Amino acid sequence: MEHYVAFLRGMNLGNRRIKNPELVGHFEGMGLEEVATFRASGNVIFADPGGDSEAKLQERVEAELDERLGYDVAVFLRSFGEVAAIAAREPFDPRAIAKSKGKPQVQLLAGKPSAAARKTVLALAGPDDEMVFEGRELHWLPSTGLSQTEVDLKAIDGALGKGTMRTMGTIEQIAAKYCG
């Protein structure tokens, strides 16, 4: 059985409120097993007994959540191995992290972005921001907190398509708790 983490976009923001036990119930209602949540920001850990491909499973989870919740939910699946690999990455110099007023961020994407999309996004970084692409993720070390950043997050979405952001700390904690 393959184990996954589903990173859901935009949960518990605005009118999109759902409690973790309800989210667990929805995933169990889809026939998924070993379901758990991590924090209240749309991180769902589960096992797929059906053995669907990742693409099919993602489509199914998105469609069922859309139906059950009444609004579109973008889902970004990563296997336990992928989450562990993301957590193990060190794309930024530790001195730069210590100097930054922001926390390292990971934007999970639907697919590997094109060279043109990567170039567009890297040009959006502020002079003290660092951005690195690895596979289906954008690693970003903002120079400030996200609420103070001048980086155009909507332009990043426009270039890369929908994604969902998590702190590297959240990724590391999920990996340590579930993916070890």
PyRosetta script that sets phi, psi and omega in degrees:
from pyrosetta import init, pose_from_sequence

init()
pose = pose_from_sequence("MEHYVAFLRGMNLGNRRIKNPELVGHFEGMGLEEVATFRASGNVIFADPGGDSEAKLQERVEAELDERLGYDVAVFLRSFGEVAAIAAREPFDPRAIAKSKGKPQVQLLAGKPSAAARKTVLALAGPDDEMVFEGRELHWLPSTGLSQTEVDLKAIDGALGKGTMRTMGTIEQIAAKYCG")
pose.set_psi(1, 130.0)
pose.set_omega(1, 178.1)
pose.set_phi(2, -82.4)
pose.set_psi(2, 139.4)
pose.set_omega(2, 177.8)
pose.set_phi(3, -108.5)
pose.set_psi(3, 141.1)
pose.set_omega(3, -175.6)
pose.set_phi(4, -135.0)
pose.set_psi(4, 161.8)
pose.set_omega(4, 164.0)
pose.set_phi(5, -118.1)
pose.set_psi(5, 127.5)
pose.set_omega(5, 174.3)
pose.set_phi(6, -100.8)
pose.set_psi(6, 120.0)
pose.set_omega(6, 175.9)
pose.set_phi(7, -99.5)
pose.set_psi(7, 112.9)
pose.set_omega(7, -176.3)
pose.set_phi(8, -95.1)
pose.set_psi(8, 137.8)
pose.set_omega(8, -178.4)
pose.set_phi(9, -86.1)
pose.set_psi(9, 133.0)
pose.set_omega(9, 168.7)
pose.set_phi(10, 72.3)
pose.set_psi(10, 25.6)
pose.set_omega(10, -180.0)
pose.set_phi(11, -81.1)
pose.set_psi(11, 144.2)
pose.set_omega(11, 179.8)
pose.set_phi(12, 57.3)
pose.set_psi(12, 38.1)
pose.set_omega(12, 171.9)
pose.set_phi(13, -124.8)
pose.set_psi(13, 138.9)
pose.set_omega(13, 179.4)
pose.set_phi(14, 57.7)
pose.set_psi(14, -127.3)
pose.set_omega(14, -178.6)
pose.set_phi(15, -87.9)
pose.set_psi(15, 2.3)
pose.set_omega(15, -178.5)
pose.set_phi(16, -91.7)
pose.set_psi(16, 73.6)
pose.set_omega(16, -177.9)
pose.set_phi(17, -105.4)
pose.set_psi(17, 129.9)
pose.set_omega(17, 175.9)
pose.set_phi(18, -150.3)
pose.set_psi(18, 137.7)
pose.set_omega(18, 177.9)
pose.set_phi(19, -86.2)
pose.set_psi(19, 150.5)
pose.set_omega(19, -176.9)
pose.set_phi(20, -56.6)
pose.set_psi(20, -42.3)
pose.set_omega(20, 178.1)
pose.set_phi(21, -59.7)
pose.set_psi(21, -34.6)
pose.set_omega(21, 176.7)
pose.set_phi(22, -66.8)
pose.set_psi(22, -41.6)
pose.set_omega(22, 179.6)
pose.set_phi(23, -63.1)
pose.set_psi(23, -43.2)
pose.set_omega(23, 176.1)
pose.set_phi(24, -58.3)
pose.set_psi(24, -45.7)
pose.set_omega(24, 179.8)
pose.set_phi(25, -59.7)
pose.set_psi(25, -39.7)
pose.set_omega(25, 178.7)
pose.set_phi(26, -64.7)
pose.set_psi(26, -43.5)
pose.set_omega(26, 179.8)
pose.set_phi(27, -67.3)
pose.set_psi(27, -40.7)
pose.set_omega(27, 177.0)
pose.set_phi(28, -65.1)
pose.set_psi(28, -35.7)
pose.set_omega(28, 177.0)
pose.set_phi(29, -63.9)
pose.set_psi(29, -19.5)
pose.set_omega(29, 176.7)
pose.set_phi(30, -86.3)
pose.set_psi(30, 0.6)
pose.set_omega(30, -178.8)
pose.set_phi(31, 86.2)
pose.set_psi(31, 11.5)
pose.set_omega(31, 178.4)
pose.set_phi(32, -86.2)
pose.set_psi(32, 155.2)
pose.set_omega(32, -172.0)
pose.set_phi(33, -122.7)
pose.set_psi(33, 167.4)
pose.set_omega(33, 177.5)
pose.set_phi(34, 52.7)
pose.set_psi(34, 41.7)
pose.set_omega(34, -173.8)
pose.set_phi(35, -79.6)
pose.set_psi(35, 133.4)
pose.set_omega(35, 175.8)
pose.set_phi(36, -145.6)
pose.set_psi(36, 160.3)
pose.set_omega(36, 175.4)
pose.set_phi(37, -121.4)
pose.set_psi(37, 157.6)
pose.set_omega(37, 178.3)
pose.set_phi(38, -128.9)
pose.set_psi(38, 114.4)
pose.set_omega(38, -175.3)
pose.set_phi(39, 61.3)
pose.set_psi(39, 179.6)
pose.set_omega(39, -176.1)
pose.set_phi(40, -105.0)
pose.set_psi(40, 37.2)
pose.set_omega(40, -176.3)
pose.set_phi(41, -120.7)
pose.set_psi(41, 21.4)
pose.set_omega(41, 175.0)
pose.set_phi(42, 85.1)
pose.set_psi(42, 41.8)
pose.set_omega(42, 174.6)
pose.set_phi(43, -112.4)
pose.set_psi(43, 111.9)
pose.set_omega(43, -175.6)
pose.set_phi(44, -121.0)
pose.set_psi(44, 126.3)
pose.set_omega(44, -179.5)
pose.set_phi(45, -103.2)
pose.set_psi(45, 135.8)
pose.set_omega(45, -178.4)
pose.set_phi(46, -162.5)
pose.set_psi(46, 167.9)
pose.set_omega(46, 174.3)
pose.set_phi(47, -116.6)
pose.set_psi(47, 143.3)
pose.set_omega(47, 179.2)
pose.set_phi(48, -107.2)
pose.set_psi(48, 103.7)
pose.set_omega(48, 179.9)
pose.set_phi(49, -73.6)
pose.set_psi(49, -15.3)
pose.set_omega(49, -176.3)
pose.set_phi(50, -79.2)
pose.set_psi(50, -20.8)
pose.set_omega(50, 178.9)
pose.set_phi(51, 71.6)
pose.set_psi(51, 24.7)
pose.set_omega(51, 176.7)
pose.set_phi(52, -62.9)
pose.set_psi(52, 157.1)
pose.set_omega(52, 171.7)
pose.set_phi(53, -65.5)
pose.set_psi(53, 158.5)
pose.set_omega(53, -179.9)
pose.set_phi(54, -58.9)
pose.set_psi(54, -42.3)
pose.set_omega(54, -178.6)
pose.set_phi(55, -62.9)
pose.set_psi(55, -45.1)
pose.set_omega(55, 178.9)
pose.set_phi(56, -64.3)
pose.set_psi(56, -42.8)
pose.set_omega(56, -179.6)
pose.set_phi(57, -63.3)
pose.set_psi(57, -43.3)
pose.set_omega(57, 179.1)
pose.set_phi(58, -61.6)
pose.set_psi(58, -45.2)
pose.set_omega(58, 178.2)
pose.set_phi(59, -59.5)
pose.set_psi(59, -43.7)
pose.set_omega(59, -178.3)
pose.set_phi(60, -65.4)
pose.set_psi(60, -44.9)
pose.set_omega(60, -179.6)
pose.set_phi(61, -64.2)
pose.set_psi(61, -44.4)
pose.set_omega(61, 178.7)
pose.set_phi(62, -60.3)
pose.set_psi(62, -47.7)
pose.set_omega(62, -177.9)
pose.set_phi(63, -62.7)
pose.set_psi(63, -44.0)
pose.set_omega(63, -178.4)
pose.set_phi(64, -69.5)
pose.set_psi(64, -39.1)
pose.set_omega(64, 177.0)
pose.set_phi(65, -65.7)
pose.set_psi(65, -41.2)
pose.set_omega(65, 177.4)
pose.set_phi(66, -56.1)
pose.set_psi(66, -46.1)
pose.set_omega(66, -178.9)
pose.set_phi(67, -67.3)
pose.set_psi(67, -46.0)
pose.set_omega(67, -175.6)
pose.set_phi(68, -70.6)
pose.set_psi(68, -35.4)
pose.set_omega(68, -175.0)
pose.set_phi(69, -97.3)
pose.set_psi(69, -20.4)
pose.set_omega(69, 178.6)
pose.set_phi(70, 84.0)
pose.set_psi(70, 14.0)
pose.set_omega(70, 174.9)
pose.set_phi(71, -152.0)
pose.set_psi(71, 159.7)
pose.set_omega(71, -178.8)
pose.set_phi(72, -68.0)
pose.set_psi(72, 133.7)
pose.set_omega(72, 176.4)
pose.set_phi(73, -126.3)
pose.set_psi(73, 114.5)
pose.set_omega(73, 175.5)
pose.set_phi(74, -80.1)
pose.set_psi(74, 130.7)
pose.set_omega(74, -176.3)
pose.set_phi(75, -118.8)
pose.set_psi(75, 132.5)
pose.set_omega(75, 178.5)
pose.set_phi(76, -120.6)
pose.set_psi(76, 104.7)
pose.set_omega(76, -177.2)
pose.set_phi(77, -89.0)
pose.set_psi(77, 141.7)
pose.set_omega(77, 170.7)
pose.set_phi(78, -138.8)
pose.set_psi(78, 136.8)
pose.set_omega(78, 175.1)
pose.set_phi(79, -69.1)
pose.set_psi(79, 162.9)
pose.set_omega(79, 177.2)
pose.set_phi(80, -56.2)
pose.set_psi(80, -40.0)
pose.set_omega(80, 178.9)
pose.set_phi(81, -62.2)
pose.set_psi(81, -40.4)
pose.set_omega(81, 178.9)
pose.set_phi(82, -66.7)
pose.set_psi(82, -41.7)
pose.set_omega(82, 179.5)
pose.set_phi(83, -63.2)
pose.set_psi(83, -43.0)
pose.set_omega(83, 178.1)
pose.set_phi(84, -61.7)
pose.set_psi(84, -40.0)
pose.set_omega(84, 179.4)
pose.set_phi(85, -66.6)
pose.set_psi(85, -41.0)
pose.set_omega(85, 177.9)
pose.set_phi(86, -62.0)
pose.set_psi(86, -44.9)
pose.set_omega(86, -178.3)
pose.set_phi(87, -63.7)
pose.set_psi(87, -30.2)
pose.set_omega(87, -177.5)
pose.set_phi(88, -81.0)
pose.set_psi(88, -14.6)
pose.set_omega(88, -178.5)
pose.set_phi(89, -67.8)
pose.set_psi(89, 145.9)
pose.set_omega(89, 175.7)
pose.set_phi(90, -132.2)
pose.set_psi(90, 73.8)
pose.set_omega(90, -173.8)
pose.set_phi(91, -75.0)
pose.set_psi(91, -11.6)
pose.set_omega(91, -175.9)
pose.set_phi(92, -122.2)
pose.set_psi(92, 144.9)
pose.set_omega(92, 176.5)
pose.set_phi(93, -62.4)
pose.set_psi(93, 133.1)
pose.set_omega(93, 179.7)
pose.set_phi(94, -55.2)
pose.set_psi(94, -30.7)
pose.set_omega(94, 177.7)
pose.set_phi(95, -67.1)
pose.set_psi(95, -36.8)
pose.set_omega(95, 178.2)
pose.set_phi(96, -67.3)
pose.set_psi(96, -39.1)
pose.set_omega(96, 178.0)
pose.set_phi(97, -63.7)
pose.set_psi(97, -44.8)
pose.set_omega(97, -179.3)
pose.set_phi(98, -63.4)
pose.set_psi(98, -35.2)
pose.set_omega(98, -178.8)
pose.set_phi(99, -75.8)
pose.set_psi(99, -28.5)
pose.set_omega(99, -175.1)
pose.set_phi(100, -70.9)
pose.set_psi(100, 146.8)
pose.set_omega(100, 172.9)
pose.set_phi(101, -89.9)
pose.set_psi(101, -6.3)
pose.set_omega(101, 179.1)
pose.set_phi(102, -104.3)
pose.set_psi(102, 169.4)
pose.set_omega(102, 177.1)
pose.set_phi(103, -101.2)
pose.set_psi(103, 144.1)
pose.set_omega(103, 175.6)
pose.set_phi(104, -57.9)
pose.set_psi(104, 134.2)
pose.set_omega(104, -177.5)
pose.set_phi(105, -116.6)
pose.set_psi(105, 153.2)
pose.set_omega(105, 174.0)
pose.set_phi(106, -127.8)
pose.set_psi(106, 120.6)
pose.set_omega(106, 173.1)
pose.set_phi(107, -98.7)
pose.set_psi(107, 116.9)
pose.set_omega(107, 178.7)
pose.set_phi(108, -86.2)
pose.set_psi(108, 130.2)
pose.set_omega(108, -174.1)
pose.set_phi(109, -115.7)
pose.set_psi(109, 161.6)
pose.set_omega(109, 179.5)
pose.set_phi(110, -69.9)
pose.set_psi(110, -33.1)
pose.set_omega(110, -178.6)
pose.set_phi(111, -154.0)
pose.set_psi(111, 174.1)
pose.set_omega(111, 178.3)
pose.set_phi(112, -71.1)
pose.set_psi(112, 124.0)
pose.set_omega(112, -176.8)
pose.set_phi(113, -73.0)
pose.set_psi(113, 154.1)
pose.set_omega(113, 178.1)
pose.set_phi(114, -69.8)
pose.set_psi(114, 164.3)
pose.set_omega(114, 177.5)
pose.set_phi(115, -60.5)
pose.set_psi(115, -39.2)
pose.set_omega(115, 179.9)
pose.set_phi(116, -64.9)
pose.set_psi(116, -42.5)
pose.set_omega(116, 179.0)
pose.set_phi(117, -64.4)
pose.set_psi(117, -42.3)
pose.set_omega(117, 178.7)
pose.set_phi(118, -61.4)
pose.set_psi(118, -43.8)
pose.set_omega(118, -179.7)
pose.set_phi(119, -62.4)
pose.set_psi(119, -42.9)
pose.set_omega(119, 178.4)
pose.set_phi(120, -59.9)
pose.set_psi(120, -46.4)
pose.set_omega(120, -177.6)
pose.set_phi(121, -67.3)
pose.set_psi(121, -44.3)
pose.set_omega(121, -179.7)
pose.set_phi(122, -60.4)
pose.set_psi(122, -30.9)
pose.set_omega(122, 177.6)
pose.set_phi(123, -71.0)
pose.set_psi(123, -18.6)
pose.set_omega(123, 179.7)
pose.set_phi(124, -81.4)
pose.set_psi(124, -15.5)
pose.set_omega(124, -178.0)
pose.set_phi(125, -63.7)
pose.set_psi(125, 141.2)
pose.set_omega(125, 174.3)
pose.set_phi(126, -70.8)
pose.set_psi(126, 169.9)
pose.set_omega(126, -176.4)
pose.set_phi(127, -62.3)
pose.set_psi(127, -25.8)
pose.set_omega(127, -179.1)
pose.set_phi(128, -109.3)
pose.set_psi(128, 9.2)
pose.set_omega(128, 176.3)
pose.set_phi(129, -94.6)
pose.set_psi(129, 146.1)
pose.set_omega(129, 174.8)
pose.set_phi(130, -118.7)
pose.set_psi(130, 136.5)
pose.set_omega(130, 177.9)
pose.set_phi(131, -133.9)
pose.set_psi(131, 137.6)
pose.set_omega(131, -179.9)
pose.set_phi(132, -140.5)
pose.set_psi(132, 132.8)
pose.set_omega(132, 174.4)
pose.set_phi(133, -96.4)
pose.set_psi(133, 136.7)
pose.set_omega(133, 171.6)
pose.set_phi(134, -141.5)
pose.set_psi(134, 111.2)
pose.set_omega(134, 179.6)
pose.set_phi(135, 60.6)
pose.set_psi(135, -123.7)
pose.set_omega(135, -178.3)
pose.set_phi(136, -96.6)
pose.set_psi(136, 23.7)
pose.set_omega(136, -179.2)
pose.set_phi(137, -130.6)
pose.set_psi(137, 146.4)
pose.set_omega(137, 169.6)
pose.set_phi(138, -108.5)
pose.set_psi(138, 119.2)
pose.set_omega(138, 174.2)
pose.set_phi(139, -95.1)
pose.set_psi(139, 131.7)
pose.set_omega(139, -175.4)
pose.set_phi(140, -134.5)
pose.set_psi(140, 127.3)
pose.set_omega(140, 171.8)
pose.set_phi(141, -108.4)
pose.set_psi(141, 95.8)
pose.set_omega(141, -179.3)
pose.set_phi(142, -72.9)
pose.set_psi(142, 147.7)
pose.set_omega(142, 179.8)
pose.set_phi(143, -75.5)
pose.set_psi(143, -19.0)
pose.set_omega(143, 179.9)
pose.set_phi(144, -132.9)
pose.set_psi(144, 178.8)
pose.set_omega(144, 172.0)
pose.set_phi(145, -65.4)
pose.set_psi(145, 157.6)
pose.set_omega(145, -176.8)
pose.set_phi(146, -61.6)
pose.set_psi(146, -32.8)
pose.set_omega(146, -179.2)
pose.set_phi(147, -71.2)
pose.set_psi(147, -17.1)
pose.set_omega(147, 179.3)
pose.set_phi(148, -104.3)
pose.set_psi(148, -6.4)
pose.set_omega(148, -174.1)
pose.set_phi(149, -65.0)
pose.set_psi(149, 146.8)
pose.set_omega(149, 175.2)
pose.set_phi(150, -99.8)
pose.set_psi(150, 0.1)
pose.set_omega(150, 177.0)
pose.set_phi(151, -67.1)
pose.set_psi(151, 133.5)
pose.set_omega(151, -177.4)
pose.set_phi(152, -80.8)
pose.set_psi(152, 96.3)
pose.set_omega(152, -177.2)
pose.set_phi(153, -66.1)
pose.set_psi(153, -32.6)
pose.set_omega(153, 177.4)
pose.set_phi(154, -67.7)
pose.set_psi(154, -35.1)
pose.set_omega(154, 177.2)
pose.set_phi(155, -68.1)
pose.set_psi(155, -35.0)
pose.set_omega(155, 176.1)
pose.set_phi(156, -63.0)
pose.set_psi(156, -47.5)
pose.set_omega(156, 177.1)
pose.set_phi(157, -59.9)
pose.set_psi(157, -39.4)
pose.set_omega(157, 179.5)
pose.set_phi(158, -62.0)
pose.set_psi(158, -37.3)
pose.set_omega(158, -178.8)
pose.set_phi(159, -79.4)
pose.set_psi(159, -36.7)
pose.set_omega(159, -173.0)
pose.set_phi(160, -102.1)
pose.set_psi(160, -13.3)
pose.set_omega(160, -170.7)
pose.set_phi(161, 85.2)
pose.set_psi(161, 179.0)
pose.set_omega(161, -178.4)
pose.set_phi(162, -59.1)
pose.set_psi(162, 143.0)
pose.set_omega(162, 173.6)
pose.set_phi(163, -149.1)
pose.set_psi(163, 177.2)
pose.set_omega(163, 174.3)
pose.set_phi(164, -138.7)
pose.set_psi(164, 139.3)
pose.set_omega(164, -173.4)
pose.set_phi(165, -102.0)
pose.set_psi(165, 139.7)
pose.set_omega(165, 172.1)
pose.set_phi(166, -137.3)
pose.set_psi(166, 152.3)
pose.set_omega(166, 173.1)
pose.set_phi(167, -71.6)
pose.set_psi(167, 152.6)
pose.set_omega(167, 176.3)
pose.set_phi(168, -61.0)
pose.set_psi(168, -33.8)
pose.set_omega(168, 177.7)
pose.set_phi(169, -59.3)
pose.set_psi(169, -41.3)
pose.set_omega(169, 177.7)
pose.set_phi(170, -63.7)
pose.set_psi(170, -45.1)
pose.set_omega(170, 178.6)
pose.set_phi(171, -59.7)
pose.set_psi(171, -45.9)
pose.set_omega(171, -179.3)
pose.set_phi(172, -62.6)
pose.set_psi(172, -40.5)
pose.set_omega(172, -179.8)
pose.set_phi(173, -67.7)
pose.set_psi(173, -41.1)
pose.set_omega(173, 176.7)
pose.set_phi(174, -62.4)
pose.set_psi(174, -45.6)
pose.set_omega(174, 179.9)
pose.set_phi(175, -60.1)
pose.set_psi(175, -44.0)
pose.set_omega(175, -177.6)
pose.set_phi(176, -66.9)
pose.set_psi(176, -38.3)
pose.set_omega(176, -175.9)
pose.set_phi(177, -79.8)
pose.set_psi(177, -37.3)
pose.set_omega(177, -170.2)
pose.set_phi(178, -117.2)
pose.set_psi(178, -27.2)
pose.set_omega(178, -167.2)
pose.set_phi(179, -105.2)
pose.set_psi(179, 10.7)
pose.set_omega(179, -173.3)
pose.set_phi(180, -82.0)
pose.dump_pdb("model.pdb")
